[in-house]
Amino acid sequence: MTLESGRKLGFVASIMSVISPIIMGVALISLYATIIGSILSTINSGGVTPPSSLGFLGWVWGIIIVAGALSLVGYILFLISTHRLSKYYNEPTIFKNLIKALIIQIVFSIASITIVFTYLFISIGSIVPTITTTSPPAFIWNMLGIYAIVVIVGLVVSIYCAFLYKRSFYKLAEKSGVDNFRTTGLLYLIGAALQIFGVGSIVVWIGWIFAALGYRKLTPTQPTTNLIVNNQSVAPKRCSNCGTENSQDAIYCGNCGHQI
């Protein structure tokens, strides 16, 4: 696994993580503005929704889907990049922490959906009889309780997973010597803790900017001094493609992968 491929994929993934929320935000603002405008136009026109509004809504939803896909692709590239960098630095925990966080998030999501739909399935037959005109049914209170529990547990899970991300970025910073990753890990954890206040996503977004800067700073960790073999000084091999110095027994360049 080469440093160059991991560095490039990480940089592209970080840029995607920075751009996709901006696209999503602009699309959602346009969506809400269009919906409100359509409602007002429908009222003024006697209940007929303007075709132009419907067409624009289609475009907005398309942009939202594209932004979501972009975010997903960026995350996949980020995992691939981290795996390659963990191989390059011979530090498995850089990648394992992210996989552990991913598994925890998937298990929590499946468990939450299962609990909610199981309760709905069990309670669906008793919803109508409990509805009165004077008080909310017990079904609504129970759903609110389940929702509150899911939100609280979700926040705890999110913070713990962010802690795993922090450990991964800190270890990458330690191995690469690039402090931007340390800043990214700290902002990721702070952002997860601030999600309940509605500003956590902005903090995480700033963290991805630092990550992009960090990937740009990654350089090969190859020997820069001559090796000593049998009490004789032996110069390291220099790659003819990128100029990176490699050990004497290297067959391929550790930076660009070019055969030496």
C-alpha positions as a Markdown table, in Angstrom:
| # | Residue | x | y | z |
|---|---|---|---|---|
| 1 | Met | 0.0 | 0.0 | 0.0 |
| 2 | Thr | 1.5 | 3.3 | -1.0 |
| 3 | Leu | 1.4 | 6.6 | 0.9 |
| 4 | Glu | 0.5 | 8.5 | -2.3 |
| 5 | Ser | -2.7 | 6.6 | -3.0 |
| 6 | Gly | -3.9 | 6.8 | 0.7 |
| 7 | Arg | -3.0 | 10.5 | 0.7 |
| 8 | Lys | -5.0 | 11.3 | -2.5 |
| 9 | Leu | -8.0 | 9.3 | -1.5 |
| 10 | Gly | -8.1 | 10.9 | 2.0 |
| 11 | Phe | -7.8 | 14.4 | 0.5 |
| 12 | Val | -10.7 | 13.7 | -2.0 |
| 13 | Ala | -12.8 | 12.2 | 0.8 |
| 14 | Ser | -12.2 | 15.2 | 3.0 |
| 15 | Ile | -13.2 | 17.6 | 0.2 |
| 16 | Met | -16.3 | 15.6 | -0.5 |
| 17 | Ser | -17.2 | 15.8 | 3.2 |
| 18 | Val | -16.8 | 19.6 | 3.1 |
| 19 | Ile | -18.7 | 20.1 | -0.1 |
| 20 | Ser | -21.6 | 17.8 | 0.3 |
| 21 | Pro | -23.1 | 19.5 | 3.4 |
| 22 | Ile | -22.9 | 22.8 | 1.6 |
| 23 | Ile | -24.8 | 21.4 | -1.4 |
| 24 | Met | -27.3 | 19.7 | 1.0 |
| 25 | Gly | -27.8 | 22.9 | 3.0 |
| 26 | Val | -28.5 | 25.1 | -0.1 |
| 27 | Ala | -30.8 | 22.4 | -1.5 |
| 28 | Leu | -32.8 | 22.2 | 1.7 |
| 29 | Ile | -33.2 | 25.9 | 2.0 |
| 30 | Ser | -34.4 | 26.0 | -1.7 |
| 31 | Leu | -36.8 | 23.2 | -0.9 |
| 32 | Tyr | -38.3 | 24.9 | 2.1 |
| 33 | Ala | -38.5 | 28.2 | 0.2 |
| 34 | Thr | -40.2 | 26.5 | -2.7 |
| 35 | Ile | -42.7 | 24.6 | -0.6 |
| 36 | Ile | -43.7 | 27.8 | 1.2 |
| 37 | Gly | -43.9 | 29.7 | -2.1 |
| 38 | Ser | -46.0 | 26.9 | -3.6 |
| 39 | Ile | -48.4 | 27.0 | -0.6 |
| 40 | Leu | -48.8 | 30.7 | -0.9 |
| 41 | Ser | -49.3 | 30.6 | -4.7 |
| 42 | Thr | -51.8 | 27.8 | -4.3 |
| 43 | Ile | -53.8 | 29.8 | -1.8 |
| 44 | Asn | -53.7 | 32.9 | -4.1 |
| 45 | Ser | -54.6 | 30.9 | -7.2 |
| 46 | Gly | -57.6 | 29.2 | -5.7 |
| 47 | Gly | -56.0 | 25.8 | -5.0 |
| 48 | Val | -54.0 | 25.2 | -8.1 |
| 49 | Thr | -50.3 | 24.5 | -7.6 |
| 50 | Pro | -48.1 | 26.2 | -10.3 |
| 51 | Pro | -46.4 | 23.6 | -12.5 |
| 52 | Ser | -43.1 | 25.5 | -12.3 |
| 53 | Ser | -43.0 | 25.0 | -8.6 |
| 54 | Leu | -43.5 | 21.3 | -9.0 |
| 55 | Gly | -40.7 | 21.1 | -11.6 |
| 56 | Phe | -38.3 | 23.0 | -9.4 |
| 57 | Leu | -39.1 | 20.7 | -6.4 |
| 58 | Gly | -38.0 | 17.8 | -8.6 |
| 59 | Trp | -34.7 | 19.4 | -9.3 |
| 60 | Val | -34.2 | 20.2 | -5.6 |
| 61 | Trp | -34.9 | 16.6 | -4.6 |
| 62 | Gly | -32.4 | 15.4 | -7.2 |
| 63 | Ile | -29.7 | 17.7 | -5.8 |
| 64 | Ile | -30.4 | 16.4 | -2.3 |
| 65 | Ile | -30.0 | 12.8 | -3.5 |
| 66 | Val | -26.8 | 13.6 | -5.4 |
| 67 | Ala | -25.4 | 15.4 | -2.2 |
| 68 | Gly | -26.3 | 12.3 | -0.1 |
| 69 | Ala | -24.6 | 10.0 | -2.7 |
| 70 | Leu | -21.5 | 12.3 | -2.7 |
| 71 | Ser | -21.3 | 12.1 | 1.1 |
| 72 | Leu | -21.6 | 8.3 | 1.0 |
| 73 | Val | -18.9 | 8.0 | -1.7 |
| 74 | Gly | -16.7 | 10.3 | 0.4 |
| 75 | Tyr | -17.1 | 8.1 | 3.5 |
| 76 | Ile | -16.2 | 5.0 | 1.5 |
| 77 | Leu | -13.1 | 6.7 | 0.1 |
| 78 | Phe | -12.2 | 7.8 | 3.6 |
| 79 | Leu | -12.3 | 4.2 | 4.9 |
| 80 | Ile | -10.2 | 3.0 | 2.0 |
| 81 | Ser | -7.7 | 5.8 | 2.5 |
| 82 | Thr | -7.4 | 5.0 | 6.2 |
| 83 | His | -6.9 | 1.3 | 5.6 |
| 84 | Arg | -4.0 | 2.1 | 3.2 |
| 85 | Leu | -2.4 | 4.5 | 5.6 |
| 86 | Ser | -2.7 | 2.1 | 8.4 |
| 87 | Lys | -0.9 | -0.4 | 6.3 |
| 88 | Tyr | 1.8 | 2.1 | 5.3 |
| 89 | Tyr | 2.5 | 3.2 | 8.8 |
| 90 | Asn | 2.1 | -0.4 | 10.1 |
| 91 | Glu | -0.5 | 0.7 | 12.7 |
| 92 | Pro | -3.7 | -1.4 | 12.4 |
| 93 | Thr | -5.5 | 0.7 | 15.1 |
| 94 | Ile | -5.8 | 3.6 | 12.7 |
| 95 | Phe | -8.3 | 1.6 | 10.7 |
| 96 | Lys | -9.7 | -0.7 | 13.3 |
| 97 | Asn | -11.0 | 2.2 | 15.4 |
| 98 | Leu | -13.1 | 3.4 | 12.4 |
| 99 | Ile | -14.4 | -0.1 | 11.7 |
| 100 | Lys | -15.4 | -0.5 | 15.3 |
| 101 | Ala | -17.2 | 2.8 | 15.2 |
| 102 | Leu | -19.0 | 1.9 | 12.0 |
| 103 | Ile | -20.2 | -1.5 | 13.4 |
| 104 | Ile | -21.5 | 0.2 | 16.5 |
| 105 | Gln | -23.4 | 2.8 | 14.5 |
| 106 | Ile | -24.9 | 0.1 | 12.2 |
| 107 | Val | -26.0 | -2.1 | 15.2 |
| 108 | Phe | -27.5 | 0.9 | 17.0 |
| 109 | Ser | -29.4 | 2.0 | 13.8 |
| 110 | Ile | -30.8 | -1.5 | 13.3 |
| 111 | Ala | -31.7 | -1.9 | 16.9 |
| 112 | Ser | -33.5 | 1.5 | 17.0 |
| 113 | Ile | -35.5 | 0.8 | 13.9 |
| 114 | Thr | -36.4 | -2.7 | 15.1 |
| 115 | Ile | -37.6 | -1.4 | 18.5 |
| 116 | Val | -39.8 | 1.4 | 16.9 |
| 117 | Phe | -41.4 | -0.8 | 14.3 |
| 118 | Thr | -41.9 | -3.7 | 16.7 |
| 119 | Tyr | -43.8 | -1.3 | 19.1 |
| 120 | Leu | -45.8 | 0.1 | 16.2 |
| 121 | Phe | -46.7 | -3.4 | 15.0 |
| 122 | Ile | -47.8 | -4.6 | 18.5 |
| 123 | Ser | -49.7 | -1.4 | 19.2 |
| 124 | Ile | -51.4 | -0.8 | 15.9 |
| 125 | Gly | -54.5 | -2.7 | 16.9 |
| 126 | Ser | -55.0 | -0.6 | 20.0 |
| 127 | Ile | -54.4 | 2.9 | 18.6 |
| 128 | Val | -58.0 | 3.7 | 17.5 |
| 129 | Pro | -59.8 | 2.6 | 20.6 |
| 130 | Thr | -57.5 | 4.7 | 22.8 |
| 131 | Ile | -58.0 | 7.9 | 20.9 |
| 132 | Thr | -60.3 | 10.4 | 22.7 |
| 133 | Thr | -61.2 | 14.0 | 22.2 |
| 134 | Thr | -60.1 | 15.0 | 25.7 |
| 135 | Ser | -56.6 | 13.5 | 26.1 |
| 136 | Pro | -53.8 | 12.1 | 24.0 |
| 137 | Pro | -53.7 | 8.3 | 23.8 |
| 138 | Ala | -51.2 | 6.3 | 25.7 |
| 139 | Phe | -49.7 | 5.3 | 22.3 |
| 140 | Ile | -48.5 | 8.8 | 21.7 |
| 141 | Trp | -46.9 | 9.1 | 25.1 |
| 142 | Asn | -45.2 | 5.8 | 24.7 |
| 143 | Met | -43.8 | 6.8 | 21.3 |
| 144 | Leu | -42.5 | 10.0 | 22.8 |
| 145 | Gly | -40.8 | 8.0 | 25.5 |
| 146 | Ile | -39.2 | 5.6 | 23.0 |
| 147 | Tyr | -38.1 | 8.6 | 20.9 |
| 148 | Ala | -36.5 | 10.3 | 23.9 |
| 149 | Ile | -34.6 | 7.1 | 24.8 |
| 150 | Val | -33.4 | 6.6 | 21.3 |
| 151 | Val | -32.2 | 10.2 | 21.1 |
| 152 | Ile | -30.3 | 9.9 | 24.5 |
| 153 | Val | -28.8 | 6.6 | 23.7 |
| 154 | Gly | -28.0 | 7.8 | 20.2 |
| 155 | Leu | -26.1 | 10.8 | 21.6 |
| 156 | Val | -24.0 | 8.5 | 23.9 |
| 157 | Val | -23.3 | 6.2 | 20.9 |
| 158 | Ser | -22.3 | 9.2 | 18.7 |
| 159 | Ile | -19.9 | 10.5 | 21.3 |
| 160 | Tyr | -18.3 | 7.2 | 21.9 |
| 161 | Cys | -17.9 | 6.6 | 18.1 |
| 162 | Ala | -16.5 | 10.1 | 17.8 |
| 163 | Phe | -14.0 | 9.2 | 20.5 |
| 164 | Leu | -12.9 | 6.2 | 18.4 |
| 165 | Tyr | -12.5 | 8.6 | 15.4 |
| 166 | Lys | -10.4 | 10.9 | 17.7 |
| 167 | Arg | -8.1 | 8.0 | 18.6 |
| 168 | Ser | -7.7 | 7.0 | 14.9 |
| 169 | Phe | -6.8 | 10.6 | 13.9 |
| 170 | Tyr | -4.5 | 11.0 | 16.9 |
| 171 | Lys | -2.6 | 7.8 | 16.0 |
| 172 | Leu | -2.4 | 9.0 | 12.4 |
| 173 | Ala | -1.0 | 12.3 | 13.6 |
| 174 | Glu | 1.5 | 10.5 | 15.8 |
| 175 | Lys | 2.7 | 8.2 | 12.9 |
| 176 | Ser | 2.8 | 10.9 | 10.2 |
| 177 | Gly | 3.9 | 13.9 | 12.3 |
| 178 | Val | 1.0 | 16.0 | 10.9 |
| 179 | Asp | -0.8 | 17.8 | 13.7 |
| 180 | Asn | -3.8 | 18.7 | 11.5 |
| 181 | Phe | -5.1 | 15.2 | 12.1 |
| 182 | Arg | -4.9 | 15.8 | 15.9 |
| 183 | Thr | -7.1 | 18.9 | 15.4 |
| 184 | Thr | -9.5 | 16.9 | 13.3 |
| 185 | Gly | -9.9 | 14.3 | 15.9 |
| 186 | Leu | -10.5 | 16.8 | 18.7 |
| 187 | Leu | -13.1 | 18.7 | 16.6 |
| 188 | Tyr | -14.9 | 15.5 | 15.7 |
| 189 | Leu | -15.3 | 14.6 | 19.4 |
| 190 | Ile | -16.4 | 18.2 | 20.3 |
| 191 | Gly | -18.8 | 18.2 | 17.4 |
| 192 | Ala | -20.4 | 15.0 | 18.5 |
| 193 | Ala | -20.9 | 16.3 | 22.0 |
| 194 | Leu | -22.5 | 19.5 | 20.7 |
| 195 | Gln | -25.0 | 17.8 | 18.5 |
| 196 | Ile | -27.7 | 18.2 | 21.1 |
| 197 | Phe | -27.2 | 22.0 | 20.8 |
| 198 | Gly | -27.5 | 22.0 | 17.0 |
| 199 | Val | -24.0 | 23.2 | 16.2 |
| 200 | Gly | -22.1 | 20.0 | 16.3 |
| 201 | Ser | -22.3 | 19.4 | 12.5 |
| 202 | Ile | -20.6 | 22.8 | 11.9 |
| 203 | Val | -17.7 | 21.8 | 14.2 |
| 204 | Val | -17.3 | 18.4 | 12.5 |
| 205 | Trp | -17.4 | 20.2 | 9.1 |
| 206 | Ile | -14.5 | 22.5 | 10.2 |
| 207 | Gly | -12.7 | 19.3 | 11.3 |
| 208 | Trp | -12.9 | 17.9 | 7.8 |
| 209 | Ile | -11.2 | 21.1 | 6.5 |
| 210 | Phe | -8.3 | 20.4 | 8.8 |
| 211 | Ala | -8.3 | 16.8 | 7.6 |
| 212 | Ala | -7.9 | 17.9 | 4.0 |
| 213 | Leu | -5.0 | 20.1 | 5.0 |
| 214 | Gly | -3.5 | 17.2 | 6.8 |
| 215 | Tyr | -3.7 | 14.8 | 3.9 |
| 216 | Arg | -1.9 | 17.5 | 1.7 |
| 217 | Lys | 1.0 | 17.5 | 4.2 |
| 218 | Leu | 1.6 | 13.8 | 4.3 |
| 219 | Thr | 5.2 | 12.9 | 3.2 |
| 220 | Pro | 7.0 | 9.6 | 3.0 |
| 221 | Thr | 8.7 | 8.3 | 6.1 |
| 222 | Gln | 11.8 | 6.9 | 4.4 |
| 223 | Pro | 15.4 | 6.9 | 5.6 |
| 224 | Thr | 17.3 | 10.0 | 4.7 |
| 225 | Thr | 20.7 | 8.8 | 5.9 |
| 226 | Asn | 23.0 | 6.1 | 4.6 |
| 227 | Leu | 22.6 | 2.6 | 5.9 |
| 228 | Ile | 25.4 | 0.7 | 7.6 |
| 229 | Val | 25.9 | -2.8 | 6.2 |
| 230 | Asn | 28.9 | -4.8 | 7.3 |
| 231 | Asn | 30.5 | -1.7 | 8.7 |
| 232 | Gln | 30.2 | 0.1 | 5.3 |
| 233 | Ser | 28.0 | 3.0 | 4.5 |
| 234 | Val | 25.4 | 2.2 | 1.8 |
| 235 | Ala | 23.3 | 5.0 | 0.3 |
| 236 | Pro | 19.5 | 4.4 | 0.1 |
| 237 | Lys | 17.8 | 3.7 | -3.2 |
| 238 | Arg | 16.3 | 6.8 | -4.8 |
| 239 | Cys | 13.2 | 6.4 | -6.9 |
| 240 | Ser | 13.7 | 7.6 | -10.5 |
| 241 | Asn | 10.0 | 8.5 | -10.7 |
| 242 | Cys | 9.5 | 10.8 | -7.7 |
| 243 | Gly | 12.9 | 11.0 | -6.1 |
| 244 | Thr | 11.9 | 9.5 | -2.8 |
| 245 | Glu | 14.7 | 7.7 | -0.9 |
| 246 | Asn | 14.0 | 4.0 | -0.1 |
| 247 | Ser | 15.8 | 1.3 | 1.8 |
| 248 | Gln | 18.3 | -0.9 | -0.1 |
| 249 | Asp | 16.1 | -3.9 | -0.1 |
| 250 | Ala | 13.1 | -2.0 | -1.5 |
| 251 | Ile | 11.7 | -3.2 | -4.9 |
| 252 | Tyr | 9.0 | -0.7 | -5.2 |
| 253 | Cys | 8.9 | 3.0 | -4.1 |
| 254 | Gly | 7.1 | 3.4 | -0.8 |
| 255 | Asn | 5.7 | 6.8 | -2.1 |
| 256 | Cys | 4.6 | 6.3 | -5.7 |
| 257 | Gly | 4.8 | 2.5 | -6.1 |
| 258 | His | 7.1 | 2.8 | -9.1 |
| 259 | Gln | 9.5 | -0.2 | -9.5 |
| 260 | Ile | 13.0 | 0.8 | -8.5 |
